[in-house]
Amino acid sequence: MDTKEIQIKDYNYPLPDERIAKFPLPERDSSKLLVYKSGEVTDDVFRSLPNYLPQGALMVFNNTKVIRARLHFRKNTALPQRGSGEGALIEIFLLEPAFPIEYQENFIATSECSWYCLVGNSKKWKEGLLFGEFQIGGTSYTISAERVAPHGTSFEIHFRWEGNFAFSEVLESLGELPIPPYLNRKTEESDLSTYQTVYSKIKGSVAAPTAGLHFTERVLADLDAHGIEREELTLHVGAGTFKPVKSEEIGDHEMHTEHIAVRLQTIEKLIQHKGKAIAVGTTSVRTLESLYYMGIIARQLMDEGKDTGDGEELHVHQWMPYEGIQDSRFKIQNSITSNEALTSLQAYMQKHHLDVLHSSTQIIIAPGYQFHIVQMMVTNFHQPQSTLLLLVSAFVHGDWRKIYDYALANQFRFLSYGDSSLLIP
């Protein structure tokens, strides 16, 4: 079957609410680990993970950090007195920067910046400014929000605030850490630490790369002791990761775009490992597999002398792996190895003096996809009828039901705070 004709109803399974983990275990690495290897399923405890990995392999982690993306404002026609609490309550959910467009530049901006945002209770905010309060050093300050323009299903929102503070400082005071909607509870103080990986560094995600939540310093040290090399990349997880597939066929589902940052050092390390890696999480999978197609685009652009060094020209469109690159001058050649594609990407970065490649991907990985870089995957258990379940099915050649039936029959905990699996096709 053509990938676009896949019926999402074929990727459903019963998930009782009591099987969704509402909170993590007290010890991250004491979670259960399902091991799928060559069609056989067994289980263990997560801290045993290094025992299943080949010595000398390269493991790749997503070091993105979840931001306090949920903001609450009051609608007022004029600046209220502090603490007045007047006006309708409006929730603004940050998605991605609009200006400055680079995440790090946006977070250090002082006095004003813009973001693309989802707006809750938007019917009560047709015009005018919203106001909120935040406290730094025991002093209260005011921040305003102005709706600039629609942007797809979201809006561009312009923020202005008092005080010479970076926007990241404002978020630390004003914002709330967003936890997944399927947990059906409010964010608690414990989530501020448990909903971050121990290796999170680069702020920008609105959801955690949850496969990484099981890792502890103890497990990372054990990986090192087993001779497993480690590298990090960054994919900022967007709210689209929870976007349900509402179309009957996958071909009618529009994937969300996510921003990535990959160091030249990581590309070179992948080349040293013959273009093969173990991915921690579906976000790392999507980034690594996107690098293959970015390498092909970079090669074509450089051959034609049309490369600008702007990483966005390497953007991977949703159906690129299945249809070829949209621009007719590009021709996908599946005979190109992962190392050849990565070497082209390395040359592109060296030519334009890029220590870090900033680009984006909209790739959808579903049955019919040919994997190029990822050989093993660590991942949690995903929602029924989700694009993440399609990715898992593609990776295990359609054998996902055996894995999920085993997990359901053996009391595994599901979704973000749930248990983990190691998939070795």
Buried (B, 14 or more C-beta within 10 A) or exposed (E): EEBBEBEBEEBEBEBEEEBBBBEBBEEBBEBBBBBBEEEEBEBBBBBBBBEBBEEEBBBBBBBBBBBBBBBBBBBBEEEBEEEEEEBEEBBBBBBBBBBBEBBBEBBBBEEBBBBBBBBBEEEEBEEBBBBBBBEBEEEEBBBBBBBBEEBEEBBBBBBEBBBEBBBBBBBBBBBBBBBBEBBEEEBEEEBEEBBBBBBBEBBBBBBBBBBBBBBBEEBBEBBEEBEBBBBBBBBBBBBBBBBEBEEEBBBEBEBBBBBBBBBBEBBBBBBEBEBBBBBBBBBBBBBBBBBBBBBBBBBBBBEEEEBEEEBEBBBBBBBBBBEBBEEEEBEBEEEBEBBBBBBBBBBBBEEBEBEBBBBBBBBBBBBBBEBBBBBBBBBBBBBBBBBBBBBBBBBBEEBBEBBBEBBBEEEBBBBBBBBBBBBBB
